[in-house]
Amino acid sequence: MKPADLFRTALEALLAHKLRTFLSLLGVIIGVFAVTALVSLGEIATYGIKKGIERIAGRSVVIQPAGNPGGPPLRFTNEDLALLKTLPGKVIPYVFTSALVRDDEGKPLRLRVLGVPGNLPELDPGVELARGRFFTREEARRATPVAVISSRAQKKLFGEKQALGRTIVLTFGPRKTRAFVIGITKPLGGLFAGLESNQAYLPYSWVWQNVPWKKRGRFDAFELKVPPGISPNQVAERAKKLFALRYGEGRVEVQSIEVFTQTLSSITLMLQALLGGIGALSLLVGGIGIMNIMLVSVTERTREIGLRKALGATAAAIRAQFLLEATLLTLAGGLIGIALAALTLWLLVAAVPFFEAFILSPKTVLLALSVSAVVGLFFGVWPADQAARLDPIEALRHE
């Protein structure tokens, strides 16, 4: 029998029992939907997390003192800053502390204070302003009392009132000092929206001048923004060697954000495999359903099979027809399952702010279709073999 005739015969047999065909399809649709949706959800979540990390830290290498039990804490100097500037990338020096401030109602709020250079937005594109401006290099050089606060701190301190131009009183131990709010940073989005802290950027020269326990010319940490085309891990290794020569092994911690993203990728890949395996179980159940339906079909069509054999149809032709029917069922169910998964994913991405992009990779689609076709072939072999082995005389006598 020609392939076209085999295809037409198989299609007619499936359409002759629409309800049974639909019930057979249902198991495959659910299985392919589960595989496609779960694997793609893992990819979407991974993408959102990576983008969130990039927005917060970018391609960064963070350098900070390691713990020194029993000894004085290490503080970086301008010499360390000059040392880091020999490496590829832009260096951001930080001075960390905290201050107590009060909102309009007098309630206390602990504010994280970051002393930074005046050109921070140039060094770190991830620092974006919702309103106002950032302080200039000249303002930083003169230790001008100007602050850029986070959107969360703005809500805590001023609510819905205008924050720009307002004065905040910062208490550092016994000392109180004032600063003017000139800018508000954009809130974090995506999966990291809840991690935004109550913080304020001020010139590190101002921090040195106004915080009693901060010594001029000393930094708490550095962040090195690595340009594209250069591995942050390689830059981190070079930085480790430089600081090991300067301070000794173990005195300085150097961490690359790339390490976190690589670890994250490994974890999410395992989760995707696990989720795909769970979805594959439902596809297995759908395949068993198809096998049962095909066995029923063989029993119902025993006389038809006997007649075809009596007219000259070979066992191979009978086997091919039933295998084709099973494969058509699973491929049709696979296509419908993928379409439903795509629609569901699109709706989820539109509704959930944590999901930043719709992702349905060709590899996932190809995998789902391939698995569904293999399931059809695998579970169609036994019914097809049963049909091919029927004796034509006995089949014609079947009622």
C-alpha positions in Angstrom: 0.0 0.0 0.0 1.3 3.4 -0.9 2.2 5.8 1.9 -0.6 8.2 0.9 -3.1 5.4 1.0 -1.9 4.4 4.4 -2.2 7.9 5.7 -5.7 8.3 4.3 -6.9 5.0 5.7 -5.4 5.8 9.2 -7.0 9.2 9.2 -10.4 7.8 8.2 -10.2 5.2 11.0 -9.5 7.9 13.6 -12.3 10.2 12.4 -14.8 7.4 12.3 -14.7 7.3 16.1 -14.4 10.9 17.1 -15.1 10.6 20.8 -12.7 7.7 21.3 -10.1 9.6 19.3 -10.6 12.7 21.5 -10.3 10.7 24.7 -7.1 9.1 23.4 -5.8 12.6 22.5 -6.6 14.0 26.0 -3.9 12.0 27.8 -1.2 13.0 25.3 -2.3 16.6 25.3 -2.0 16.8 29.1 1.4 15.1 29.0 2.9 17.3 26.3 1.3 20.4 28.0 2.9 19.5 31.3 6.4 18.8 29.8 6.4 22.0 27.7 4.9 24.3 30.3 7.0 23.1 33.2 10.3 23.2 31.3 9.5 26.6 29.8 8.5 27.9 33.2 11.9 26.9 34.5 13.5 28.8 31.6 11.3 31.9 32.2 12.1 31.9 35.9 15.8 31.5 35.3 15.8 34.4 32.8 14.0 36.6 35.3 16.4 35.8 38.1 19.5 36.4 35.9 18.1 39.7 34.7 17.4 40.7 38.3 21.0 39.9 39.3 22.3 41.8 36.3 20.3 44.9 37.3 21.4 44.8 40.9 25.1 43.8 40.4 25.7 43.6 36.7 29.0 42.0 35.6 30.6 42.7 39.0 33.5 41.6 41.1 33.1 42.5 44.8 36.2 43.0 47.0 35.8 43.2 50.8 37.8 42.4 53.9 37.6 38.9 55.2 36.9 38.2 58.9 39.9 38.7 61.2 39.1 37.2 64.6 41.2 38.7 67.3 42.7 41.4 65.1 41.7 44.9 63.9 39.4 44.9 60.9 41.0 45.6 57.5 40.1 48.8 55.8 41.1 49.6 52.2 43.1 52.7 51.2 43.6 54.9 48.2 46.6 52.6 47.3 44.1 49.7 47.1 41.9 51.8 44.9 44.9 52.6 42.6 45.8 48.9 42.5 42.3 47.9 41.3 42.4 50.5 38.6 45.1 48.5 36.9 42.5 45.8 36.2 39.9 46.0 33.4 36.7 47.7 34.5 35.4 50.6 36.5 36.1 50.7 40.2 33.4 51.9 42.7 34.7 52.5 46.2 32.2 52.2 49.1 32.0 53.4 52.6 29.2 51.6 54.6 27.4 52.7 57.7 23.9 53.2 59.1 22.0 56.1 60.6 18.9 56.6 62.5 16.3 59.0 60.9 12.8 59.9 61.8 9.7 60.2 59.5 7.2 63.1 59.5 5.4 61.5 62.4 8.6 61.1 64.5 8.9 57.3 64.1 12.5 56.1 63.9 13.8 54.4 60.8 17.2 52.7 60.4 18.7 53.9 57.1 21.6 52.2 55.4 24.1 54.8 54.3 26.4 54.2 51.3 29.2 56.6 50.8 30.0 56.7 47.0 31.8 58.8 44.4 29.9 61.6 42.6 30.0 59.9 39.2 28.3 56.7 40.5 25.7 56.6 37.7 28.6 56.6 35.1 30.3 53.8 36.9 27.2 51.7 37.6 24.4 52.0 34.9 22.2 50.0 37.3 21.8 53.0 39.5 18.8 54.7 37.9 16.8 57.7 39.2 13.0 57.9 39.3 13.1 61.6 40.1 15.6 64.3 40.8 19.4 64.0 40.1 22.5 62.5 41.5 25.2 64.6 43.2 28.1 65.8 41.1 31.8 65.2 41.4 32.3 68.7 42.7 29.6 68.3 45.3 31.2 65.0 46.4 34.6 66.7 46.5 33.3 69.5 48.8 31.4 67.0 51.0 28.1 68.7 50.2 25.3 67.4 52.4 23.1 66.0 49.6 21.5 62.5 49.5 19.9 60.3 46.9 17.5 57.9 48.7 15.8 54.7 47.6 12.1 54.7 46.7 11.4 52.5 49.7 13.1 55.0 52.0 11.1 57.8 50.4 7.8 56.0 51.1 8.8 55.2 54.7 10.0 58.8 55.5 7.6 60.9 53.5 4.7 58.7 52.3 3.1 60.2 49.2 4.4 63.7 49.9 7.1 65.4 47.8 10.5 64.2 49.0 12.8 66.3 46.7 14.3 69.3 48.6 13.3 67.9 52.0 15.8 67.7 54.8 16.6 64.5 56.7 18.3 64.5 60.0 20.8 61.6 60.3 21.9 60.4 63.8 25.3 58.7 64.0 25.7 57.8 67.7 25.9 61.1 69.6 26.1 63.2 66.5 23.3 64.6 64.4 23.7 66.1 61.0 21.4 67.2 58.1 21.3 66.3 54.4 19.1 67.4 51.6 17.2 64.9 49.4 18.0 65.7 45.7 17.1 62.4 44.1 15.1 59.1 44.4 16.3 55.9 42.8 14.0 53.7 40.8 12.5 50.7 42.6 13.8 47.3 41.9 11.5 45.2 39.6 11.0 41.5 38.8 11.9 38.8 41.3 14.0 41.1 43.4 11.4 43.8 44.0 11.1 42.7 47.7 14.8 43.1 48.3 15.0 46.9 48.1 16.3 48.4 51.3 15.9 51.7 53.1 19.1 53.3 51.9 20.7 56.6 51.0 23.7 57.4 48.7 25.9 60.3 50.1 29.4 61.5 49.1 31.9 59.3 50.9 33.8 62.5 51.7 30.7 63.6 53.6 30.5 60.3 55.4 34.2 60.6 56.5 33.5 64.1 57.7 30.3 63.4 59.7 30.5 59.9 61.0 32.7 59.6 64.1 33.8 56.0 63.5 34.7 56.5 59.8 38.4 57.4 59.1 39.2 59.6 56.2 40.8 57.8 53.3 39.5 54.4 54.4 37.0 52.3 52.3 34.9 49.3 53.4 34.6 47.6 50.0 35.1 47.9 46.3 33.0 46.9 43.3 34.6 46.3 40.0 32.3 46.6 36.9 33.8 44.3 34.3 33.2 45.3 30.6 31.6 42.9 28.1 34.0 40.5 26.4 36.0 39.9 29.6 35.2 37.1 32.1 34.5 38.4 35.6 35.8 35.2 37.0 39.2 35.8 35.3 39.3 39.4 36.7 38.4 38.1 40.1 41.3 35.6 40.0 43.7 38.5 39.1 42.3 40.6 42.0 42.8 37.7 44.4 46.4 37.4 43.5 47.0 41.2 43.8 45.5 41.4 47.3 47.1 38.2 48.4 50.5 39.7 47.6 49.5 42.9 49.4 47.9 41.6 52.5 48.5 37.8 52.5 46.2 34.9 51.8 42.7 34.9 53.2 42.7 38.6 54.3 40.5 39.8 51.4 37.4 38.2 49.9 37.0 38.5 46.1 33.7 37.3 44.7 32.5 37.3 41.1 28.8 37.6 40.4 29.3 35.3 37.5 29.9 32.4 40.0 26.4 33.0 41.4 24.8 33.0 37.9 26.7 29.8 36.9 25.6 28.1 40.1 22.0 29.3 39.5 22.1 27.9 35.9 23.2 24.5 37.2 20.4 24.5 39.8 17.7 25.6 37.5 18.9 23.1 34.8 18.4 20.3 37.4 15.0 21.7 38.3 14.0 21.8 34.7 15.0 18.2 34.2 13.0 17.2 37.3 9.9 19.2 36.2 10.2 17.7 32.7 10.4 14.2 34.2 7.2 14.9 36.2 5.5 16.0 33.0 6.8 12.9 31.1 5.0 10.7 33.6 1.7 12.1 32.6 2.8 11.6 28.9 3.5 8.0 29.8 0.0 7.6 31.2 -1.3 9.1 28.0 0.7 6.5 26.0 -0.8 3.6 28.0 -4.3 5.1 27.2 -3.5 5.1 23.5 -2.3 1.5 23.7 -5.5 0.4 25.3 -7.6 2.3 22.8 -5.6 0.7 19.9 -6.1 -2.8 21.3 -9.9 -2.1 21.5 -9.7 -0.9 17.9 -7.9 -4.1 16.8 -10.7 -6.2 18.4 -13.5 -4.1 16.8 -11.8 -4.2 13.4 -10.9 -7.9 13.3 -13.3 -8.7 10.4 -11.9 -5.6 8.5 -8.3 -6.8 9.1 -9.3 -10.4 7.9 -10.9 -9.0 4.8 -7.9 -6.8 3.9 -5.6 -9.8 4.4 -7.8 -12.0 2.2 -7.6 -9.3 -0.5 -3.8 -9.4 -0.4 -2.8 -7.0 2.3 0.5 -8.0 3.9 1.2 -8.2 7.7 3.7 -5.4 7.2 0.9 -3.2 5.7 -1.5 -3.9 8.6 1.3 -3.2 11.1 2.2 0.0 9.4 -1.4 1.2 9.4 -1.9 0.8 13.1 1.5 2.2 13.9 0.6 5.3 11.8 -2.7 5.7 13.6 -1.0 5.7 17.0 1.7 8.1 15.8 -0.9 10.5 14.3 -2.8 10.4 17.6 0.3 11.4 19.6 1.6 14.0 17.2 -1.9 15.7 17.0 -2.0 15.6 20.8 1.5 17.0 21.0 0.7 19.9 18.7 -2.5 20.8 20.7 -0.5 20.4 24.0 2.2 22.8 22.8 -0.3 25.3 21.6 -2.1 25.2 25.0 1.2 25.5 26.8 2.2 28.5 24.7 -1.1 30.2 25.5 -0.8 29.5 29.2 2.8 30.8 29.4 1.9 33.9 27.5 -1.0 34.6 30.0 1.3 34.0 33.0 4.0 36.3 31.7 1.4 39.0 31.1 -0.2 38.6 34.5 2.9 37.9 36.8 5.3 40.8 37.0 8.1 38.5 38.2 8.2 36.8 34.7 10.0 39.3 32.4 9.9 37.5 29.1 7.9 34.9 27.2 10.2 31.9 26.4 9.3 28.9 24.4 12.5 27.5 23.0 12.5 25.5 19.7 14.4 22.8 21.6 11.6 22.4 24.1 9.0 22.2 21.3 11.1 19.7 19.3 11.7 17.6 22.5 7.9 17.5 23.3 7.0 16.5 19.7 9.8 13.9 19.5 8.8 12.4 22.8 5.1 12.3 21.8 6.0 10.6 18.5 8.2 8.0 20.3 5.4 7.3 22.8 3.0 6.8 19.9 5.4 4.3 18.2 6.3 2.5 21.4 2.7 2.0 22.6 1.4 1.4 19.1 3.8 -1.5 18.5 1.9 -4.2 20.5 -1.6 -3.4 19.1 -0.1 -3.2 15.5 1.7 -6.5 16.0 -1.6 -8.1 17.3 -3.4 -6.9 14.2 -0.6 -8.1 11.9 -0.6 -11.6 13.5 -4.4 -12.2 13.0 -5.2 -15.2 10.9 -7.4 -14.1 8.0 -9.7 -17.1 8.2 -10.3 -16.7 11.9 -10.6 -12.9 11.5 -13.4 -13.3 8.9 -15.3 -15.7 11.2 -15.1 -13.1 14.1 -18.4 -11.6 15.1 
